[in-house]
């Protein structure tokens, strides 16, 4: 998959995105929420490709400062770790509920042992059958 580097700067009240190495590859929006769509539109028009067929690496340093960029990178890393931990937690929670129920532990007792609601135990038990 092709990936484009996009440098973002601020000009007045606009977020300006410049696609590095792509002549004419620049656009501006007032809000960041629209920037990804606009950049993808510019790239797809200039390269005659589908907007979802390439990746974008955003470079925010000039627009928000390197300290904020580093903080955002740290935040993204922590969010990824949290999501991975949450997925592990859900997997282990389901496995222990199924194991306890197979061992004859009641729904309410399993809930008490695990510190979760009996309704959640019922959900996991039903999904594991």
N, C-alpha and C positions, 0 to 999 in steps of 0.2 A: 504494500500500500504506500502510495506517495504521501509524503508529509511536507507541509509548508510551514516555515518559520514566519510568524507575524509579530511585528513590533508595534506596540500600542503607545501612543503619546497623547497628551492633552493639548488642544488648541482652543482657547477661549472656553466655551462650554461644551465642546465636542470631544468625543473619543475618536481618535483617528487611528486606523489600522493600516499598516503598510506591509504588504506581502513581500518578503525579501526574495529577490531574484526573479520577480515576475513583473515585467514592464506594464505599467498601468494598473497594477494591483494595489489600489488604495481605496479606502472608503471611510466614511465618518458617520457617526450617529450621536444622538444626544444621550442615549442610555446604553449601558453595557448589555442589557437584556437583548437588544437587537443586533449587537455587534457580530456575534457568531453567524447569524443568518446572512447578514450583509457581506461578511468576508467570504463565506461559502458561495454566495451568489456571484461575487466578483471572480473568484477563482474558477468556478465552473464555467462562467461565460468566456473567460480568457483562455481556458484550456480545453473547452468543449468536453467537459466531464460531468458526471453526476455529482451533486453537492455532498453526497454521503460516501463518495468513493475515495476520499483522501482524509488524512489527519491534519490537525493544526497544532503547532506548538506555540503557545502564547508567550510573548516576552513583555512583561509589564513594568520593568525597572524604571524606564523614563517617565511613565505615567503616574506611578504611585510610589516610587522610591525603592531602593534596594532593600531597606529594612523591612518594608511591608511585603516585598516579594519573598524574602526569606521567611517571614512569619507565615505567609500564605503556603509556602512549600512545607513548612513544619506542620501546619494545620492539615494539609492534604495527606501528609504521611500519617498523622495521628488518626484522621478519619478512616483511612484505609485499614489501619491496625484495629480500630474499633469495629469496623464492619467484619473483619476476619474473626475477631474475638466473638462478636455476636453470632456469627454463623456457627462457630465451634460450640458456643453455649447452647444454641438451639438444638444442635445435633446431639450433644451429650444429654440435654434435658429430655429429649424424646427417648433416647436409649434407656435412661435410668427409669423413666416412667413405665416403659414397656417391661423392663426387667422386674420392677417392683410389682407390677400388676400380674405378671406371670408367676411371681412368687406368692401370690395370694394376698398381697397387701391391698386393703380397700382404697377406693378413690380418695376418701377424706383423710385416711392415714398417710397415703402417699403425698397428698398436698401438704399435710403438716410437716412431714419429714423434709420435704424439699423447699418449703417456704413459698409455695405458689398456691393459687386458688384451685379449689377442687374442679372448677369448670375447665381450667387449663389442663388439668390431669385428664379429665374426660376427653377433651379434644385430642390430646396426644395419644391417649389410649385407643381412641376410635381410629385415628390415622394410622396407627401401628398394626392394626388388625388386618 
